[in-house]
Amino acid sequence: MSLSQTDIFLAERARCLAFSNLYAPETIDTEGQDVNLLFNIVGGVGEELSLEASQQDLAHFFATVATVGDEEAARLVSDNTGGQIQQFRENAAVVDLWLSRTETFAIEIPAGTIATTAKDGIPFRTIDSVAWAADEIADKVVRAICENTGPIGNVDKNTITKISIEGDPTISVNNRDAASGGRLLETIPELLARARGWFLNAPRGTLSAIQYGALQTPGVVTATARELTRPVLPYDNEIPVFRVKMAIGDVAGQAGTALVSETRKTLQEWRGAGIPVLLVGSLVYEMKVKWVGLKALPNYTLAKLNTELQSKMVAFSNTLGADIAIERADLFAIAKSVEGYVGIPAASLVEPADDTLPPAGYSNRIRAKDVQFA
């Protein structure tokens, strides 16, 4: 519980009257009197410090809370954040679909129309209706949501290509960027971590708060915010250029225009009025990793050790946001955490040959298919 400015003012007033006859009560209570100004200033500072301490205490509480059961943990988070932080349920991917046609008569495609991926038949339902007037053939864009929740809906671009429209067989569909935002139920450790961040970023408007705010959009898992600056010559210095640039990603490390649009709405509560945030969806940079000469200790199976190492590298990369490097030291640390190898020589990591910084706006990802052992 934090103390208000009034609480602190009254405590100062009571102590002053109890231990000194220097000021009369009416003098202390009169606005503009030096003692009144002083007590109010101290009270205001004390309120800020008390609030900060309270937030830090609650953040520490969520960092150290013992397992009390999933429902109880979710209730504690909700109660202590005033209902602001709720456990994310399973979420469906969203995507912008581009519709094209060659006919020229008027037609309307109702909301709820289904388009699917050509390969797996994953269905996406349009949210709004789309209409063409007579002699209109320009492409139309409509937002769609996957009929299935979870990462299954995070399909690559140019894969949603099947649609059947009664009355106009010339209508075709395509997703020009990836569908994104599909995720499973938020785990309790993930929820507690997000709750800790809520207290630490409650002041809002700061760079970390803007980044944290993006993570409050269902489906957004990573967010990397940076203040854009320009150099000041001839001095070795930089000044801000009135903008924050942030790249977001889902569980797969990417985000399409639909998820970016949803995140932009969320940021209205976090970025501060009038502060522009250049928000972009991250793309995925797939890294290749190759280990050679790894050996297992007696009573360990090399194939199982390699599978564990592969899984840990994939899991590590999935936590990284855009523009964050994967260092060789990271990969060696992961390998050394796998119990059963006969040492990890420096020469055993052949690829990457150096630390890997992804291209601007991309997120490093290590896929199981891109890990080799020789």
TORKOL-811518 format. One line per field, with one value per residue: x, y, z of N, C-alpha, C in turn. Coordinates in pm, whole numbers, m for minus. Each point is the difference from the previous one (the first is absolute). Layout:
BEGIN
n_X = [X; ...]
n_Y = [Y; ...]
n_Z = [Z; ...]
ca_X = [X; ...]
ca_Y = [Y; ...]
ca_Z = [Z; ...]
c_X = [X; ...]
c_Y = [Y; ...]
c_Z = [Z; ...]
END
This chain:
BEGIN
n_X = [85; m30; 80; m110; m1; m133; 20; 94; m79; m103; 84; 45; m124; m40; 106; m21; m131; 38; 96; m87; 26; 90; m86; m96; m104; m58; 122; 7; m127; 66; m65; 121; m31; 119; m49; m109; 74; 80; m104; m58; 114; 30; m128; 17; 121; m50; m103; 85; 79; m109; m48; 120; 10; m125; 28; 113; m69; m100; 90; 62; m121; m27; 119; m50; m120; m32; 9; m111; 31; m30; m116; 64; 100; m89; m65; 116; 33; m120; m3; 129; m59; m94; 23; 113; 54; m46; m15; 93; m116; m38; 86; m86; 70; 52; m66; 66; m118; 65; m109; 7; m39; m64; m105; m106; m80; m99; 71; m55; 116; m87; m8; 106; 39; 13; 127; 68; 93; 79; 102; m32; m58; 96; m116; m28; m65; m57; 49; 29; m103; 0; m3; m38; 12; m99; 69; m9; 130; 12; 121; m50; 4; 0; m30; 79; m72; 101; m61; 132; m6; 102; 125; m94; m57; 119; m74; 86; 63; m96; m62; m69; m26; m80; m91; m124; m25; m116; m5; 122; 20; m1; m73; 117; 75; 65; 87; 19; m45; 82; m79; m42; 54; 0; m57; 69; m69; m1; 124; m8; 115; m58; m112; 71; 72; m115; m46; 118; m3; m123; 45; 100; m100; m57; 118; 32; 3; 62; 124; 36; m74; 50; 118; m16; m44; 95; 63; m81; 44; m116; 92; 30; 112; 47; 72; 56; 13; 23; 68; m61; 127; 61; 114; 71; 31; 127; m103; 56; m115; m119; m97; m112; m68; m55; 58; m88; 93; m105; 64; m113; m19; m50; m59; m29; m9; m124; m36; m124; m56; m71; 105; 69; m109; m15; 130; m18; m112; 67; 88; m124; m1; 103; m18; m106; m94; m10; 36; 56; m58; 113; m115; 83; m40; 49; 109; 6; 113; m4; 51; 115; m8; 132; m16; 128; 18; m129; 39; m53; m22; 70; m88; 50; m113; 92; m81; m19; 132; 20; m96; 54; 121; m48; m72; 111; 68; m93; m12; 133; 10; m96; 91; 70; 7; m51; 96; m24; 128; 36; 61; 118; 28; m111; 43; 121; m59; m79; 103; 63; m123; 37; m45; 128; 36; 95; m26; 17; 85; 82; 77; m78; m2; m39; m131; m17; 75; m104; m2; m130; 16; m131; m48; 3; m70; 104; m58; 109; m5; 12; m15; m77; m62; 36; m18; 133; 18; 131]
n_Y = [m119; 97; 97; 72; 104; m18; m132; 27; 86; m81; m96; 78; 34; m126; m39; 94; m20; m129; 38; 92; 118; m30; m94; 88; m78; 122; 20; m119; 26; 114; m9; m21; m48; 45; m15; 63; 89; 13; m4; 84; 70; m7; 36; 89; 37; 6; 60; 70; 25; 29; 67; 56; 21; 44; 67; 40; 25; 52; 70; 29; 33; 53; 56; 4; 27; m77; m122; 65; m56; m45; m45; m41; m46; m45; m46; m42; m39; m50; m54; m34; m20; m13; m129; 74; m94; m57; m126; 1; m6; m116; 33; 52; m47; 119; 41; 77; m20; m25; 63; m80; 67; m63; m51; 58; m103; 65; m10; m70; m6; m80; 65; m67; 57; m125; 29; m83; m60; 8; 1; 67; 91; 75; 6; 106; 63; 59; 115; 62; 65; m44; 118; m38; 123; 30; m75; m42; 2; 113; m35; m89; 62; m119; 31; m102; m88; m67; m102; m27; m14; 75; m42; m96; 113; m10; 9; m47; 105; 39; m33; 108; m99; m60; 32; m21; 85; m34; m10; m23; m96; 126; 3; 56; m74; 85; m52; 130; m20; m40; m104; 73; m31; m114; m31; m78; m63; 123; m41; m60; m66; m15; m37; m72; m41; m14; m60; m59; m19; m34; m48; m60; m19; m2; 70; m94; m8; m82; m13; m40; 106; 72; m52; 23; 121; m12; m47; 104; m3; m65; m92; 115; m58; 66; 94; 65; 90; 93; 91; 61; m1; 116; m19; 48; 63; 18; 9; m81; 41; m25; 44; m9; m70; 5; m117; m95; m88; m76; m115; m58; m107; m106; m114; 31; 117; m7; 105; m27; 60; m112; m75; 62; m10; m125; m14; 65; m70; m109; 43; 28; m111; m12; 54; 50; 88; m10; m112; 26; m116; m15; m62; m103; m87; m80; m21; m121; 1; m101; m27; m28; m114; m12; m116; m9; m131; 24; m27; m120; 31; m95; m88; 82; 32; 2; m87; m50; 5; m44; m88; m21; m2; m73; m67; m1; m22; m86; m52; 3; m39; m82; 28; 2; 131; 96; m10; m119; 13; m108; m2; m25; 97; 51; m36; 46; 106; 0; m19; 89; 49; m64; m71; m34; 123; m45; 102; 130; m60; 104; m98; m40; 133; m62; m5; 130; 59; 83; 99; m28; 119; m16; m3; 129; m9; m81; m116; m22; m106; m94; m56; m98; 32; 112; m99; m1; m130; 13]
n_Z = [0; m89; 44; 24; m81; 5; m15; m89; m65; 24; m43; m99; m27; 19; m67; m91; 10; m9; m84; m47; 61; m94; m43; m21; 37; 23; 54; 59; 29; 12; m117; m46; 120; 41; 122; m46; m68; 106; 87; m87; m10; 130; 19; m99; 47; 124; m59; m77; 105; 70; m106; m20; 132; m4; m113; 54; 112; m74; m69; 114; 47; m120; 26; 123; m53; 101; m47; m36; m118; m120; 47; 109; m77; m89; 108; 52; m122; m23; 122; m16; m117; 92; m33; 2; 75; m109; 36; m95; m61; m51; m94; m88; m102; m32; m107; m85; m57; m110; m44; m105; m108; m100; 63; m60; 27; 58; 110; 98; 68; 58; 116; 44; m115; m41; 31; m75; 74; m104; 87; 111; m77; 55; 67; m74; 97; m104; 48; m113; m51; m123; m61; m122; m42; m82; m84; 125; m25; 70; 41; 83; 118; 60; 124; 35; 66; 51; m56; m3; 131; 47; 10; m10; 50; 56; m108; m89; m51; m80; 113; 31; m80; 88; m90; 38; m98; 49; m129; 49; m88; m46; 112; 26; 82; 77; 84; m13; 123; 94; 23; 102; 119; m68; 115; 84; 93; 52; 16; 118; m27; m120; 62; 88; m104; m66; 111; 12; m131; 33; 115; m60; m86; 121; 18; m88; m132; 86; m42; 122; 42; m100; 25; 130; m35; m92; 107; 22; m123; 9; 10; 63; m38; m104; 61; m100; 99; m90; 66; m100; m35; 6; m64; 99; m113; 35; 84; 86; m57; 58; m82; 76; m90; 123; 18; 31; m30; m26; 11; m42; 77; m63; 31; m126; 67; m50; m74; m41; m105; 4; 39; m94; m75; 46; m20; m113; 4; 35; m89; m34; 73; m83; m119; 60; 30; m132; 63; m118; m29; m66; m22; 4; m90; 91; m71; m53; 69; m85; 119; m55; 66; 11; 65; 30; m2; 27; 124; 23; 127; 66; m40; m95; m61; m96; m60; 122; 20; m124; 23; 121; m54; m98; 89; 75; m110; m42; 124; 4; m125; 44; 93; m112; 22; m74; m91; 53; 28; m66; 116; m50; 86; m55; m121; 32; 53; m107; m82; 77; m23; m110; 98; m19; m42; m82; 82; m19; m86; m4; m51; 100; 19; m109; 21; 28; m90; 15; 88; 13; m60; 21; m122; m23; 113; 6; 29; 71; m78; 92; m117; 43; m112; 65; 89; m17; 8; 9]
ca_X = [m85; 80; m50; m33; 57; m77; 42; 132; m20; m61; 98; 94; m71; m17; 132; 42; m78; 28; 137; 46; m101; 43; m107; m137; m69; m53; 112; 37; m108; m25; 73; 91; 96; 121; m8; m99; 65; 102; m63; m61; 108; 49; m107; m4; 115; m23; m102; 66; 89; m82; m59; 107; 34; m111; 8; 115; m36; m92; 76; 80; m92; m31; 123; 38; m117; 8; m109; m121; m106; m17; m113; 32; 102; m67; m82; 90; 43; m113; m33; 106; 15; m129; m66; 64; 72; m74; 69; m35; m55; 46; m28; 3; 79; m73; 72; m68; m13; m17; m94; 10; m100; 5; m136; m28; m132; 2; m11; 42; 40; m41; 89; m11; 44; 118; 113; 86; 133; m7; 65; m56; m140; m25; m104; m2; m132; 7; m68; m91; m42; 75; m91; 44; m105; 8; 120; 113; 79; 118; 19; m55; 70; m91; 66; m57; 50; 6; m104; 65; 91; 133; 100; m30; m45; 109; 46; 87; m64; m31; m47; m147; m25; m122; m127; m106; m104; m111; m38; 116; 114; 129; 58; 111; 42; 139; 51; 129; 94; m32; m99; 78; m72; m56; 79; m67; m32; 116; 36; 6; 127; m7; m91; 67; 103; m68; m50; 115; 27; m106; 32; 122; m23; m125; 2; m31; 64; 143; 31; m31; m144; m53; 31; m85; m138; m25; m15; m134; m86; m2; 70; 134; 89; 125; m6; 129; m19; 122; m18; 77; 88; 92; 127; 30; 139; 110; 4; m34; m124; m120; m120; m119; m64; m144; m73; 42; m27; m17; m35; m67; m8; m82; 79; 89; 97; m39; m129; m55; m63; m118; 44; 56; m113; m57; 96; m3; m111; 41; 104; m59; m1; 136; 106; m4; m68; 83; 131; m16; 73; 4; m22; 15; 0; 130; 15; 83; 127; 27; 142; 47; 96; 63; 95; 78; 89; m50; 5; m76; 62; m57; m137; m84; m22; 32; m118; m90; 63; m14; m141; m20; 68; m80; m122; 34; 36; m124; m75; 71; m20; m140; m22; 68; m71; 68; 127; 82; 99; 32; 145; 55; 7; m131; m15; 88; m60; m110; 59; 59; m108; m47; 86; 31; 101; 141; 52; m51; 114; m33; m10; m116; m106; 48; m90; 58; 141; 13; m128; m93; m98; m89; m26; m87; m141; m14; 26; 74; m67; 67; m99; 55; 48; 122; 108; 68; 105; 87]
ca_Y = [119; 121; 115; 115; 129; 45; m80; 46; 137; m6; m56; 110; 99; m51; m6; 139; 54; m76; 20; 138; 106; 101; 31; m26; m85; 77; 39; m119; m33; 112; m10; 111; 11; m78; m133; m75; m37; m100; m127; m53; m48; m126; m98; m43; m88; m124; m79; m64; m105; m107; m73; m78; m111; m94; m72; m90; m110; m90; m68; m102; m104; m87; m69; m102; m72; m145; m57; m6; m45; 92; 91; 93; 93; 92; 90; 93; 99; 88; 82; 95; 98; 65; m60; 43; m111; m125; m106; m10; m128; m37; 108; m38; 86; 93; 26; 79; m74; 80; m62; 52; m55; 51; 36; 142; 26; 27; m119; 17; m122; 26; m35; m140; m84; m80; m22; m102; m25; m98; m126; m68; 31; 74; 98; 136; 60; 145; 72; 98; m28; 67; 24; 68; 62; m35; 44; 15; m123; 22; m96; 35; m60; m29; m70; m132; m66; m145; m74; m80; 74; m57; 32; m61; 103; 91; m53; 88; 82; m63; m138; m1; 26; m68; 60; m31; 101; m28; 114; 58; m92; 65; 58; m75; 52; m25; 77; 53; m17; m117; 5; 1; 25; m121; m50; m87; 60; 54; m78; 80; 75; 112; 98; 66; 88; 116; 79; 74; 112; 99; 90; 73; 94; 71; 143; 7; 103; m27; m92; m136; m13; m12; m137; m88; 18; m82; m139; m18; m39; m145; m49; 59; m68; 75; 140; 67; 143; 81; 141; 40; 113; 40; 44; 142; 19; m99; m66; m142; 2; m17; 59; m65; 64; 10; m120; m132; m107; m128; m117; m101; m132; m98; m114; m41; 106; 89; 65; 59; 131; m9; 1; 134; 90; m24; 48; 145; 40; m22; 96; 128; 7; m17; 79; 142; 76; 81; m60; m94; m126; m66; m139; m90; m142; m64; m114; m105; m36; m137; m28; m138; m35; m130; m47; m116; m64; m13; m139; m26; m76; m134; m10; 99; m23; 122; 48; 66; 126; 94; 42; 95; 123; 60; 55; 115; 111; 48; 71; 125; 96; 41; 107; 122; 94; 46; 72; m50; m95; m126; m9; m135; m31; m49; m138; m83; m10; m96; m134; m41; m30; m137; m92; m126; 14; m2; 134; 67; 73; 120; m32; m86; 81; 40; 102; 117; 23; 121; 43; 24; 107; m12; 126; 93; m38; m146; m72; m125; m122; m127; m105; m135; m47; 70; m41; m120; m60; m85]
ca_Z = [0; m7; 74; m85; 41; 118; 116; 46; 51; 132; 93; 28; 80; 136; 65; 24; 111; 121; 52; m11; 4; m95; m95; 41; m97; m113; m86; m79; m94; m92; m126; m25; 110; m27; 59; m78; m126; 28; 32; m122; m88; 56; m17; m140; m24; 73; m70; m114; 51; 57; m112; m64; 89; m3; m127; 7; 90; m69; m105; 68; 44; m113; m40; 97; 49; m13; m76; 82; m88; m112; 18; 107; m51; m91; 81; 67; m99; m30; 117; 33; m108; m22; m116; m125; m61; 2; m73; m141; m43; m134; m92; m141; m87; m87; m125; m102; m126; m121; m92; m137; m92; m137; m42; 20; 58; 144; 84; 139; 72; 139; 110; 34; m112; 35; m90; 62; m57; m108; 36; 117; 17; 124; m37; 52; m17; m15; 108; m60; m137; m107; m112; m121; m79; m141; m72; 92; 7; 84; 109; 130; 114; 110; 111; 28; 122; m18; 69; 103; 87; 14; m104; m129; m93; m39; m128; m76; m102; m129; 18; 4; m143; m46; 39; m96; 8; m90; m82; m68; 15; m31; 122; 60; 129; 38; 114; m43; 110; 82; 107; 124; 124; 58; 111; 97; 128; 70; 118; 123; 4; m93; 58; 112; m56; m57; 112; 56; m90; 10; 110; m29; m110; 25; m35; m144; m78; m13; m109; 43; 12; m136; m41; 80; m43; m119; 43; 54; m111; m15; m118; m9; 95; 9; m41; 15; m25; 2; m30; m118; 28; m106; 61; 12; m39; 1; 130; 3; 76; m79; 56; m53; m115; 19; m40; 48; m96; 70; m79; 81; m58; 71; 47; m108; m22; m109; 19; m120; 14; 86; 139; 22; 18; 133; 99; m2; 85; 139; 38; 38; 146; 54; m62; 34; m105; m87; m26; m110; 3; m129; 34; m115; 29; m22; m90; 60; m60; 42; 16; m9; 104; m25; 100; m45; 96; 137; 47; 122; 108; 16; 51; m64; m142; m72; m73; 96; 39; m112; m6; 109; m37; m106; 59; 82; m88; m60; 104; 29; m109; m3; 97; m44; m84; m120; 7; 111; m51; 69; 8; 12; 143; 39; m44; 84; 134; m10; m16; 128; 94; m28; 75; m66; m104; 41; m31; m120; m55; m77; m142; m28; m60; m131; m52; m66; 26; 80; 56; m110; 14; m115; m73; 72; m1; m1; 124; m16; 39; m31; m25; 16; m129; m37; 92; m47; 82; m82]
c_X = [88; m68; m26; 69; m71; 40; 131; m9; m55; 96; 103; m65; m12; 133; 47; m72; 32; 135; 47; m119; 28; m113; m136; m69; m49; 110; 40; m104; m26; 87; 85; 99; 118; m11; m101; 59; 102; m62; m65; 104; 52; m105; m9; 114; m20; m102; 62; 89; m79; m64; 103; 37; m109; 2; 115; m31; m92; 71; 85; m88; m31; 123; 30; m117; 15; m120; m121; m117; m29; m112; 31; 103; m62; m86; 87; 47; m111; m30; 103; 30; m131; m73; 63; 70; m80; 78; m49; m56; 64; m45; 13; 79; m93; 85; m84; 2; m24; m88; 8; m110; 20; m139; m29; m139; 13; m19; 47; 33; m32; 109; m24; 36; 132; 99; 94; 137; m11; 52; m74; m148; m33; m95; 16; m135; 12; m84; m104; m42; 85; m93; 72; m122; 14; 121; 120; 75; 124; 6; m61; 79; m102; 74; m73; 66; m7; m111; 55; 90; 136; 91; m28; m42; 108; 64; 82; m79; m18; m43; m153; m49; m127; m124; m101; m114; m108; m38; 116; 122; 135; 66; 106; 45; 147; 32; 141; 102; m51; m119; 75; m90; m63; 90; m84; m31; 128; 28; 6; 135; 2; m89; 67; 109; m62; m54; 112; 29; m105; 31; 121; m21; m128; 6; m33; 71; 150; 22; m36; m150; m67; 22; m90; m145; m33; m26; m135; m102; m1; 68; 139; 86; 132; m23; 136; m16; 133; m36; 88; 78; 80; 127; 11; 149; 44; 7; m40; m125; m117; m116; m121; m60; m151; m76; 60; m33; m7; m43; m60; m1; m91; 88; 98; 104; m37; m135; m42; m70; m120; 39; 62; m112; m63; 93; m1; m114; 39; 96; m56; 0; 140; 102; 2; m59; 100; 137; m15; 86; m10; m4; 7; m6; 136; m11; 98; 127; 40; 150; 29; 108; 56; 104; 74; 82; m48; m1; m73; 83; m59; m138; m92; m10; 16; m123; m96; 57; m16; m144; m30; 65; m78; m124; 30; 39; m124; m79; 64; m28; m143; m31; 52; m89; 83; 131; 89; 90; m3; 152; 44; 9; m134; m14; 90; m59; m115; 54; 56; m105; m58; 96; 23; 101; 141; 59; m64; 115; m45; m21; m124; m117; 52; m82; m102; 145; 24; m135; m92; m102; m92; m12; m99; m147; m25; 29; 76; m85; 83; m109; 67; 61; 133; 117; 58; 104; 82; 115]
c_Y = [124; 113; 116; 125; 52; m77; 54; 141; m3; m56; 107; 103; m46; m1; 141; 58; m70; 37; 145; 95; 109; 44; m34; m86; 77; 46; m116; m26; 109; m14; 125; 25; m93; m142; m88; m48; m112; m137; m63; m53; m134; m110; m53; m93; m134; m89; m75; m115; m117; m84; m88; m121; m105; m83; m100; m119; m101; m76; m111; m116; m97; m76; m118; m84; m150; m49; m17; m55; 104; 101; 104; 103; 103; 101; 103; 109; 99; 94; 109; 99; 71; m52; 36; m114; m128; m103; m3; m139; m39; 106; m48; 102; 91; 30; 91; m77; 98; m78; 68; m62; 60; 35; 145; 28; 21; m130; 33; m137; 24; m31; m146; m95; m68; m5; m97; m4; m112; m137; m76; 29; 72; 115; 135; 62; 151; 68; 97; m46; 79; 17; 69; 62; m46; 65; 24; m132; 17; m104; 54; m72; m19; m78; m132; m58; m151; m67; m86; 89; m69; 32; m60; 104; 96; m49; 104; 82; m82; m146; m10; 38; m66; 71; m32; 98; m31; 126; 66; m89; 65; 60; m93; 68; m29; 83; 45; 6; m112; 26; m14; 24; m122; m52; m91; 78; 47; m84; 90; 70; 120; 111; 77; 95; 127; 91; 80; 122; 109; 100; 87; 106; 80; 149; 26; 116; m20; m102; m143; m21; m14; m142; m100; 9; m83; m145; m26; m28; m152; m44; 56; m61; 74; 143; 63; 146; 73; 144; 36; 126; 37; 53; 152; 18; 142; m79; m147; m16; m21; 72; m71; 77; m19; m124; m123; m100; m131; m108; m105; m134; m90; m117; m48; 106; 97; 62; 65; 132; m3; 6; 135; 99; m16; 56; 152; 54; m12; 110; 138; 17; 2; 98; 145; 79; 83; m57; m103; m124; m63; m150; m86; m144; m60; m110; m97; m22; m137; m27; m149; m24; m139; m28; m121; m56; m10; m148; m11; m76; m140; 7; 111; m32; 131; 57; 74; 133; 105; 52; 102; 134; 74; 69; 126; 120; 60; 82; 135; 104; 52; 112; 135; 85; 41; 71; m44; m112; m130; m14; m146; m42; m51; m149; m94; m17; m100; m142; m51; m31; m139; m97; m128; 10; m8; 135; 56; 82; 120; m31; m82; 78; 57; 116; 37; 22; 122; 31; 42; 106; m6; 131; 86; m41; m148; m56; m128; m117; m121; m105; m136; m51; 62; m31; m131; m46; m94; m53]
c_Z = [0; 77; m96; 52; 125; 125; 59; 57; 142; 105; 38; 93; 145; 76; 34; 121; 131; 62; m6; 9; m102; m94; 60; m106; m121; m95; m91; m109; m104; m125; m21; 112; m27; 53; m75; m132; 21; 24; m124; m98; 50; m16; m141; m35; 70; m66; m119; 46; 56; m110; m68; 85; 1; m127; 0; 90; m68; m112; 61; 46; m113; m47; 91; 48; m25; m82; 90; m80; m105; 22; 107; m46; m93; 77; 71; m95; m28; 116; 24; m112; m30; m121; m133; m72; 21; m83; m145; m29; m133; m99; m144; m80; m82; m122; m88; m131; m115; m97; m136; m85; m139; m54; 36; 58; 152; 79; 141; 59; 147; 101; 37; m112; 35; m115; 70; m65; m102; 45; 108; 23; 130; m31; 70; m37; m8; 108; m55; m139; m99; m119; m115; m67; m146; m65; 92; 11; 87; 111; 130; 109; 112; 108; 26; 123; m20; 81; 112; 84; 2; m117; m136; m104; m46; m130; m74; m102; m128; 14; 8; m140; m52; 56; m109; 21; m103; m77; m71; 21; m30; 124; 56; 128; 23; 125; m33; 113; 91; 91; 132; 119; 63; 112; 87; 127; 69; 125; 123; 14; m95; 55; 114; m49; m57; 110; 65; m86; 9; 112; m33; m107; 18; m33; m147; m69; m15; m111; 39; 13; m136; m51; 74; m46; m123; 37; 63; m110; m12; m129; m16; 110; 17; m49; 28; m39; 11; m33; m120; 33; m124; 65; 3; m27; 37; 130; m14; 85; m95; 68; m61; m117; 7; m45; 67; m109; 74; m97; 92; m72; 81; 43; m105; m31; m109; 31; m130; 29; 95; 147; 36; 27; 138; 109; 6; 87; 148; 46; 36; 152; 60; m54; 45; m115; m80; m30; m111; 18; m138; 25; m125; 47; m31; m104; 62; m80; 53; 0; m19; 105; m31; 107; m58; 116; 142; 39; 133; 102; 5; 66; m52; m149; m76; m71; 93; 45; m109; m13; 108; m33; m108; 58; 81; m86; m66; 101; 33; m108; m3; 99; m49; m89; m120; 33; 117; m51; 80; m5; 9; 147; 52; m33; 80; 140; 0; m9; 133; 105; m21; 65; m80; m112; 61; m38; m126; m58; m84; m147; m34; m60; m132; m56; 107; 39; 87; 64; m114; 36; m121; m76; 78; m15; m2; 140; m31; 47; m43; m13; 14; m131; m40; 95; m50; 102; m89; 84]
END
